[in-house]
Amino acid sequence: MFYLIGLGLFDEKDITVRGLETVKKCERVYLEAYTSILMVEKERLESFYGREVILADREMVESCSDEILNGAAEKDVAMLVVGDPMGATTHSDLILRARESNIPVRLIHNASIMNAIGACGLQLYKFGQTVSLVFFENGYRPQSFYDRIKENAELGFHTLVLLDIKVKEQSWENLARGRKIYEPPRYMSASLAAQQMLEVEEERGEGICSPETLAVAVARLGSDDQTIKAGTLAELAETDVGAPLHSMVIIGKNVHDLEIDFLRAFAVNSETFDTVSKKYLAH
Amino acid sequence: MFYLIGLGLFDEKDITVRGLETVKKCERVYLEAYTSILMVEKERLESFYGREVILADREMVESCSDEILNGAAEKDVAMLVVGDPMGATTHSDLILRARESNIPVRLIHNASIMNAIGACGLQLYKFGQTVSLVFFENGYRPQSFYDRIKENAELGFHTLVLLDIKVKEQSWENLARGRKIYEPPRYMSASLAAQQMLEVEEERGEGICSPETLAVAVARLGSDDQTIKAGTLAELAETDVGAPLHSMVIIGKNVHDLEIDFLRAFAVNSETFDTVSKKYLAH
């Protein structure tokens, strides 16, 4: 059996009891190490599981799936995935390959940002499509996120914005010279995300990500020091919510009293929050 | 501390290690027993936790929140919730009450249908708002779900449709006579859901839930005998996916090759699936 096991949001204790029991009985255990980032070291997982954990980076998952799946028709092999195992396309791909080899697959689900974002008090059923925001660099400043948020906003939906993570990236120079030297990981902060959004707003001027747009910054969700801040994009562009990982929500105009009541406790500035949120409720 | 702890999708082993450790140290442990349904008995949870579990039905959570929160400023009290703790508005309400009493609150997240639906291979980021479908009864046949699916469909989004659960409902007669006698629980099947959708389509005729609309029925997600069936609404209206709980997805036209490849293994009828899904991909 090939198991895809979600590790949940934060550390080694976020795995489910079913997931833990499964890891302990597997012949080989891989840890997918690039579509998201667990905030603990591999060694800590290993001592918690009492098992060796093999790091699987993007190269390995994409080009060595045969090696990963090897023997899984008879033995138990697990791939650990931060969050829920179906959060990334790559895992659909692995499952398709397993099916081709008649290897049975079992998913063990867990929390992911896609549902745990409910922690900020916004109702999950009112979220539209999820959007990704990448680091703006030199000439590369894709604006498609703005159109996606706009599609949601026009229907009053909230938008979860996933922020870029750069892991195992190579500099142009190292890439050109074929040197496998990697840059240190980079995680987009919510404040940088807000700044990029405001920058695009200046160009587009459609009021989708304006300085008065109400948003939520979420940091280290599920950890003991999780931080949630609600405010305008102008405020959040100036707000440091600390260590990674960060995510954001752009609040839709179809927001409910109870959602606003819940968010108020997280306001960067209660005064502006009350003023701006009133306009949302009036809608 | 007041803990809201997600139990995940299926049975007692879907709780996280963090959740289990927390339950074991709490003074009082409540089990929320109405916004969703865990497929195990309270007694099985109790023996797994080694703790008494107090069932909290809707009446209790809504009118006895003081009792539930009593002493939680000094002692640890937990409320167990099937799925993720922020899946239902009621819990936002409990947290607001806790805040008023200066009781610290900690969420322990878990998988819920809102993210585990990714198991069918449809990409989570392409889902729009989530829709609920209630049992049609006598004159009560609300069609708002149709408009919501239409809003999503026009943008190519998938729609997760949550199906009605009737727990602790009273008959009109018992209600009128003030007798606290409850009907046996009822869970809407995916086939009934498809039938209701087709019925509304006949009236509306906008092609949103037509007999050829591609959809997915999901049953007992996260359990050993989870069942996923993909097909047209006409097919799914005739397909029995077994014991509860069921959910559905209406597939959006913005679907990707890989999603269709993944779904094909679940097709009720591969021939119709291939014919109909081609029209989706052509879009």
Interface residues (C-beta under 8 A of the other chain):
Chain A: G6 G8 L9 E12 K13 D14 I15 T16 V17 R18 L20 E21 D84 M86 G87 T89 S92 D93 I95 L96 R99 L107 H109 N110 A111 S112 M114 N115 A116 G118 A119 G121 Q123 L124 Y125 K126 F127 G128 Q129 T130 V131 S132 E151 L155 F157 L162 L221 G222 L258 E259 D261 F262 A265
Chain B: G6 G8 L9 E12 K13 D14 I15 T16 V17 R18 L20 E21 D84 M86 G87 T89 S92 D93 I95 L96 R99 L107 H109 N110 A111 S112 M114 N115 A116 G118 A119 G121 Q123 L124 Y125 K126 F127 G128 Q129 T130 V131 S132 E151 L155 F157 L162 L221 G222 L258 E259 D261 F262 A265
